[in-house]
Amino acid sequence: MRWLRRLLGGRKVQLDPGRQQALLHDVQSRYGPHARIRFTEQVEALTGSLDSDDGLVVATRIVSQVADEAHVDLRAQAQEIHRRTGRRLLVHRRNYRPLWKEAGPALRWPLFALPCGFHPYAQVAAAITVVGNRAPRLDRVIDPNPLVTRMFEVLDLTTSGWEYGRVRVDTDAATLADRLIVSAGKVLAAMDDPPRLPPAVRELMRRNNTVAVHDPAGPRAVGGINLGARMREEFLV
């Protein structure tokens, strides 16, 4: 594995765990829905503050923590539904779409209320951007395989939330999805042996429909996003 060879035999990367912890605290405390600036401005500020190898490590931790906590949340929801109704729901991390297709309105989209407090349109969007921007550096600090799996999980949750979870598709939501697609494509391109695309992504890539994108402050549609087309552009290279 190239990432392991880099760590063992390549030029040593200087990482500072104390700096990483300080960055993580700043990301958690200063940003999110409570901040008094727009999500786009938060993402720009966060992307700049995480533009280093230590920042890249923090960004990967954010992505992984969000994916892990979302999975725990969905499992808990499925167990609660089973307790109340006797209905068994299967929660598979590699493909959340069957769960959402079956449960639909009975599920709550988890990314708006995770224990970590990271907001999908602020910290998560910024972390995803940093990972994409610094994709060639990933194998110097971590194994990129688990990370790209977590990125696809967040992409799966995002698009399933649009289709089945009553998540409103506004410009912030569309930006998150686009950043996920672009950054995942960059990570795959930087890998020696990239993994196979997960089922949810392959399903969406067969589509060619455009989803209306709305103004965050009102009902007006201001554009559209064709997820299938964007995925084909980034993943079929």
TAMOPE-V264948 format. One record per residue. N is the residue number from 1. OMEGA is omega in whole degrees, -180 to 180 (none if undefined). Layout:
BEGIN
N OMEGA
N OMEGA
END
This chain:
BEGIN
1 -175
2 -178
3 -180
4 177
5 179
6 -178
7 -174
8 -171
9 -178
10 178
11 -174
12 177
13 -180
14 178
15 -177
16 -180
17 178
18 177
19 178
20 -180
21 178
22 178
23 -179
24 178
25 179
26 179
27 -178
28 -171
29 -172
30 -171
31 -178
32 -177
33 -180
34 -179
35 -174
36 174
37 -177
38 -180
39 -180
40 179
41 177
42 -180
43 180
44 -180
45 -179
46 179
47 177
48 -177
49 -179
50 -176
51 178
52 177
53 176
54 177
55 177
56 177
57 179
58 180
59 179
60 178
61 179
62 -179
63 -178
64 -179
65 179
66 179
67 -179
68 -179
69 177
70 178
71 178
72 180
73 -179
74 176
75 179
76 178
77 180
78 178
79 179
80 177
81 178
82 180
83 -176
84 -170
85 -174
86 -178
87 -180
88 178
89 180
90 -178
91 -180
92 -176
93 -178
94 -180
95 180
96 -173
97 178
98 177
99 -178
100 178
101 -178
102 -173
103 177
104 -175
105 179
106 -179
107 173
108 178
109 -169
110 -168
111 179
112 -173
113 179
114 -180
115 -179
116 180
117 178
118 -179
119 -176
120 -175
121 179
122 -175
123 -177
124 179
125 179
126 -180
127 179
128 180
129 179
130 179
131 179
132 -179
133 -175
134 -177
135 179
136 180
137 -173
138 -174
139 173
140 -175
141 -179
142 168
143 -176
144 -176
145 177
146 -179
147 -178
148 174
149 179
150 177
151 179
152 176
153 179
154 176
155 178
156 179
157 -180
158 -177
159 176
160 177
161 176
162 -170
163 -172
164 -172
165 177
166 176
167 -177
168 -180
169 175
170 -175
171 178
172 178
173 -180
174 178
175 177
176 -179
177 -179
178 178
179 178
180 -179
181 -178
182 -177
183 176
184 177
185 179
186 178
187 178
188 -179
189 -179
190 -176
191 176
192 -176
193 -176
194 180
195 176
196 179
197 -178
198 -175
199 -178
200 179
201 -180
202 178
203 -179
204 -180
205 178
206 -179
207 179
208 -179
209 180
210 179
211 178
212 178
213 -172
214 172
215 -180
216 -175
217 -177
218 -175
219 -173
220 173
221 -177
222 180
223 179
224 177
225 178
226 -175
227 -180
228 -180
229 -180
230 179
231 179
232 179
233 -174
234 -172
235 -180
236 -179
237 none
END
